[in-house]
Amino acid sequence: MLLLTAIIAAVIALDQLTKWLIVTHIGLGESVDLIHGVIRFTYIRNEGAAFGMLANQRWVFMVLSTVAILGLLVYLYFKRKESRWFTVPLALIVGGGIGNMIDRFVLKYVIDFVDFYLFPAVWGWIFNLADACVVVGAFMLGFYLIIMLVKESRKAKVPEPVVAETSPEGSGPETDLPEPANEEPDDGIPGAESGSEEPEEKTPETDDGSETGPEDPGTDDHARD
């Protein structure tokens, strides 16, 4: 807020100072060259709008200018905050508007003195510092708005990134786990699995190291006889 107030106050002060210097040092209708053939100071009285347009309509511009200036002041100080590239041009416009409004209320006309006559067939208007601030602020504001429109259009064309769905536990994206292979039913018989072998029956050995086979019942009978 302090910066905007300083800009507005500086524009008003410089505008009124330059007008006072012109009135006190140059007669009405007289010209003083600054750069011969390019620019000079020419003191005139403007009863119209900026650059001398629509003269003899002072009250119309006083009402319209007052409403516009009050609206811009309310926006700058009480509405939402914007970038300085937006508020500084508005401050220049407000300062220039107030500078010319002082002339219209006090003098009933506006003092103009900047005469750019390098191309007289193209440019024939005489203006003042307040007019220059209004025009510069308007160009800065238009440039800023164009840049913002271009940025918004580029953002609209960029597709939004696709976000993968996550599992309820939040551990990551959902994946399909393979189903376990079907197992053969177990009949409850030990050693029934495929590839199993029955244990071999071990033959007991005698004292002399020879293997003994199964006893023959007939042998015992002959021994008893």
C-alpha positions in Angstrom: 0.0 0.0 0.0 2.9 2.4 0.8 4.4 1.9 -2.6 1.1 2.6 -4.4 0.5 5.7 -2.3 4.0 7.0 -3.1 3.6 6.5 -6.8 0.2 8.3 -6.8 1.6 11.2 -4.7 4.8 11.5 -6.9 2.8 11.6 -10.2 0.5 14.3 -8.8 3.4 16.4 -7.4 5.5 16.2 -10.6 2.5 17.0 -12.8 1.6 20.1 -10.8 5.2 21.2 -10.6 5.8 21.0 -14.3 2.5 22.8 -15.0 3.5 25.6 -12.6 6.9 25.9 -14.3 5.4 26.2 -17.7 2.8 28.9 -16.6 5.5 31.0 -14.9 8.2 30.8 -17.6 6.3 30.5 -20.9 3.5 32.7 -22.2 0.2 31.2 -23.4 0.7 29.9 -27.0 4.4 30.4 -26.9 6.9 27.5 -27.7 10.4 26.7 -26.5 12.4 24.1 -28.4 14.0 21.2 -26.5 15.2 19.2 -29.5 14.8 21.2 -32.7 12.5 19.5 -35.1 11.5 16.8 -32.6 10.0 18.1 -29.3 9.3 21.4 -27.7 7.2 23.0 -24.9 4.1 24.8 -26.1 1.8 26.2 -23.5 -1.9 25.7 -24.3 -5.2 25.4 -22.3 -7.2 22.3 -22.8 -10.9 22.2 -21.9 -11.5 18.7 -23.2 -10.2 15.3 -22.4 -6.6 14.0 -22.6 -4.6 15.3 -25.6 -7.2 18.0 -26.2 -9.8 15.6 -27.5 -13.5 16.5 -27.3 -13.0 20.1 -26.0 -15.8 22.1 -24.4 -17.1 18.9 -22.6 -15.5 19.7 -19.2 -18.4 18.6 -17.0 -18.8 15.3 -18.7 -15.2 14.4 -18.1 -15.2 15.7 -14.6 -18.1 13.3 -13.7 -16.6 10.4 -15.6 -13.1 10.9 -14.3 -14.3 11.3 -10.7 -16.2 8.0 -10.8 -13.3 6.2 -12.5 -10.7 7.4 -10.0 -12.9 6.6 -7.0 -13.5 3.1 -8.4 -9.8 2.5 -9.0 -8.9 3.8 -5.5 -11.4 1.4 -3.9 -10.0 -1.5 -5.8 -6.3 -0.7 -5.0 -6.8 -0.2 -1.3 -9.8 -2.4 -0.3 -10.1 -5.3 -2.8 -8.0 -8.4 -3.3 -4.2 -8.1 -3.7 -2.8 -8.5 -7.1 0.7 -8.5 -8.7 2.7 -5.3 -8.7 2.6 -5.6 -12.5 -1.1 -5.0 -12.1 -1.3 -2.5 -9.3 1.6 -0.2 -10.3 0.0 0.7 -13.7 -3.3 1.4 -11.9 -1.4 3.7 -9.6 0.0 5.6 -12.5 -3.4 5.9 -14.1 -4.9 7.1 -10.8 -2.1 9.7 -10.2 -2.5 11.1 -13.7 -6.2 11.3 -13.5 -6.1 13.1 -10.2 -3.5 15.5 -11.6 -5.8 16.6 -14.4 -8.8 16.6 -12.2 -7.1 19.3 -10.0 -6.8 21.5 -13.1 -10.4 21.0 -14.1 -11.7 21.9 -10.6 -9.4 24.8 -9.9 -8.7 26.3 -13.3 -11.6 25.1 -15.3 -9.1 23.8 -17.9 -6.0 21.6 -18.1 -2.5 22.9 -18.8 -0.8 21.0 -21.7 2.7 21.7 -22.9 4.6 18.7 -24.3 4.6 19.2 -28.1 6.0 16.3 -30.1 6.1 17.6 -33.7 8.6 15.2 -35.5 5.7 13.8 -37.5 3.1 16.6 -37.7 0.9 14.7 -40.2 0.7 11.7 -37.8 0.9 13.3 -34.3 -0.6 16.7 -33.6 -1.6 16.5 -30.0 -0.1 18.4 -27.1 -0.2 16.7 -23.7 1.2 16.9 -20.1 2.9 14.6 -17.6 -0.4 13.4 -16.2 -1.6 12.3 -19.7 1.7 10.5 -20.2 1.4 8.6 -16.9 -2.2 7.5 -17.9 -1.1 6.2 -21.3 2.0 4.4 -19.9 0.0 2.8 -17.2 -2.6 1.7 -19.7 0.0 0.1 -21.9 1.7 -1.7 -18.9 -1.7 -3.0 -17.8 -2.6 -4.2 -21.2 0.8 -6.0 -21.6 0.3 -7.7 -18.2 -3.2 -8.9 -19.1 -2.0 -10.3 -22.4 0.8 -12.3 -20.7 -1.7 -13.6 -18.1 -4.1 -14.7 -20.8 -1.3 -16.5 -22.7 -0.2 -18.3 -19.5 -3.8 -19.4 -18.7 -4.3 -20.8 -22.3 -1.1 -22.8 -22.0 -2.1 -24.3 -18.7 -5.5 -25.3 -20.2 -3.7 -27.2 -23.0 -1.4 -29.2 -20.7 -3.0 -32.6 -19.8 -3.2 -33.6 -16.2 -1.0 -36.5 -15.1 -2.7 -39.9 -14.6 -2.5 -41.1 -11.0 -2.4 -44.9 -10.6 -5.0 -46.4 -8.2 -3.6 -47.7 -4.9 -4.7 -50.6 -2.8 -6.8 -50.1 0.3 -3.7 -50.5 2.5 -2.0 -47.7 0.5 1.1 -50.0 -0.2 1.0 -49.2 -3.9 -0.9 -50.0 -7.1 -3.1 -53.0 -7.1 -1.6 -56.2 -8.7 -3.2 -59.6 -9.5 -1.4 -62.4 -7.5 -1.1 -65.8 -9.2 -3.4 -68.5 -7.8 -1.7 -71.5 -6.1 -1.4 -74.7 -8.1 -4.0 -77.4 -7.4 -2.6 -80.1 -5.1 -3.6 -83.7 -5.3 -5.8 -84.9 -2.4 -4.0 -86.8 0.4 -5.6 -90.2 1.1 -4.1 -90.3 4.5 -1.7 -93.3 3.6 1.9 -92.7 4.6 4.3 -93.0 1.7 1.5 -92.6 -0.8 3.1 -89.6 -2.5 4.4 -90.3 -6.0 8.0 -91.4 -6.2 8.1 -92.7 -2.6 9.8 -96.1 -2.0 8.9 -98.7 0.6 11.7 -99.4 3.2 13.6 -102.6 2.7 13.3 -105.3 5.4 16.7 -105.9 7.0 17.8 -109.5 7.4 19.3 -110.3 10.8 22.9 -111.7 10.9 24.2 -114.7 12.8 27.3 -114.8 15.1 29.5 -116.1 12.3 28.5 -113.2 10.0 26.2 -115.2 7.8 22.8 -114.0 7.1 19.9 -116.1 8.4 16.8 -116.4 6.5 13.4 -117.1 7.9 13.1 -120.2 10.0 11.8 -123.3 8.4 9.3 -125.1 10.7 10.3 -128.5 9.2 13.9 -128.1 10.4 12.9 -128.0 14.0 10.9 -131.2 13.7 13.9 -133.1 12.3 16.1 -131.8 15.1 13.7 -133.1 17.7 13.8 -136.6 16.2 
